[in-house]
Amino acid sequence: MTFWYALIDAAQDASLRPLAMRCDKAECLFSGELDPALAAAAPHLVRIDEGSPLMAAWQERGAGRNWGILCQSDVEFDALRRHFKKFLNARLPDGTVALFRFYDPRVFNTYISACTPKEAAPWFRGVRRYSVEGEGGAVHDYRLRDGRVCDGDRPAPG
């Protein structure tokens, strides 16, 4: 069965984590026992539906606030969480490992548009599409077609 999921950036709004925790399925992408302040600001994977309080808040007051990204998948929730956890760290050119805030729509749009087909392929393993808000309220609909990232019917720039 295919579901919509939100990868939320709880650091963007203090109301996001409590809203996420009211959904049927919600888990922090960070593992282990977290300091409460970190847990309140951490990224979360949330299975959403049209009637959820999170979705209602997102539609009413989330526009332009970089609350996160949406994706559609038929992968089981825990497997999808493990999938996204793999992308939390990025190795910088100097070898330093840094948190990769891919769940911030500004970061995701820039990154996925610049990916080579080889770089983009892992992002779509088990994910059918990403729906991501862009500048000026535009919504990007990223899918992988013939190995290339497309935004709607057009190849993504990059």
N, C-alpha and C positions, 0 to 999 in steps of 0.2 A: 504494500500500500504506500502511496506517495504522500508525503507530508511537507508542509512548509515549516521551516526553522528560522529562528532569528539568532544571529550571533550579536549579542548586545555588548556595548561598551558601557558598563555601569558607572564608569568614571565621569560620563557626560551628564548624568542627572541622578540625584540621590533617590528618585522614585523608581528607577529602572529595576534594581535588584528586588525590591519588595513586589513589584508587579510580576517579574519573572517567576518568583517563587510561588505565585498563585496559579501558574500554568500547570498543566498536566505533567509535563516533563521539563525540568530545568536543572542544569548542573554547571558549576563553575568549570572553566577550562583549566584552571590551575589545580594541581593535585595536593592532597595532604591537608593538614590542619593549618589554616591561615589566620593571621592576625585579623581581627574584625574590621579594621580600617582597610586592609588590603582586600578582604573578601567583599566589602561594600563597593569597591571600585574595580573589581576584576571582570574580565570578559566571561560571559555565560552563553551556553547553547540552550535554546529554549524551543520546544515544539509549540507552535502557535496555531490557532484557528481564528476564524473571523470573529467569534464571540468572546475571545479572551480579553481580559482587562488590559493586558499589555498591548494587544493589537489596537484596541480602541484608543488608548492613550497615544500610541504612535501616530495614528491617523489624525487625532484631534490636535496634538501639540508637538509632535516629533519632527515635523518638516523642517529641514535646514539645521537640525540640532546634532547631527552626526551620531545618532543613537546606535547605529550598527548596520548590518547587512542582512538580507534575507536570502535563503537558498531553498531549493526544492530537492528532496531526496527520497528514495525508497529504502535507504539503508537504515538498519536498526539504530536506535538512539545512541546506545553506548558505543557502537562501532563508529558512528559519525563523530561523536565527541573525541574518540581516539584519533580519528582522521584529522580533525582540526588542531588537536594538540601538537601534531607533528610540525605545524607551521608557526608555532609561537616564538621560535628562536631563529635569528638570522645571523649568519657569520659575516662580519664586516670585512672590507679589504685588508685591514690590519690584523685580522684574526680574532678580534674581539667578538664575543657573542652578545647580542642585544635582543631585547624583546621586540618582536615584529608585530605591530599593532594592525594586523591585516583586517580586523573587524571594524576599524574606523573607515567609513566609506571613502574619505578623501585618500587614504592610503591604498585601499583595495582598488579603486578606480585607476589610480596612477600605476600601480603595480601590474594589474592584470592586463591593462592596455599595452604595456611595454614588454610583456612576456613573449618569449619565443614559443613555438608550439611545444617543444620539449619541456620548457619551464611551466607552461600552463597545464599540461596533461594531468599531473598529480592533483591539481585543484579540482578537477572534474571527475575523479574516481569516486563513483557513488553519488555524485551531485549532478543533477540534470541542468540546473540553471541557478544563476545568482541574480537577484533583483537589488540594485544598489542606487541610492539617491546620488545625484550629481549636482553640479553647480546650477543655480537658478531653478531648482526644483525638478530638473530633468531626471528621469528614471532610466537607468541602464539595465538591459536584460541580456546578461552574458550567458552564452551557451558555447559549447565546443562543437564545431561542424567541420568535418573533414580535417580534424587535427588543428584547426585554427579557432581562436577565440573570436566570436561574433557578438556584436551588440545589436540585438534585434536581428534584422536581416543583413546588416552590414558587417564586414570584417572590422574588428576593433582596431583603432590606430596602433601602430607600433611595429 
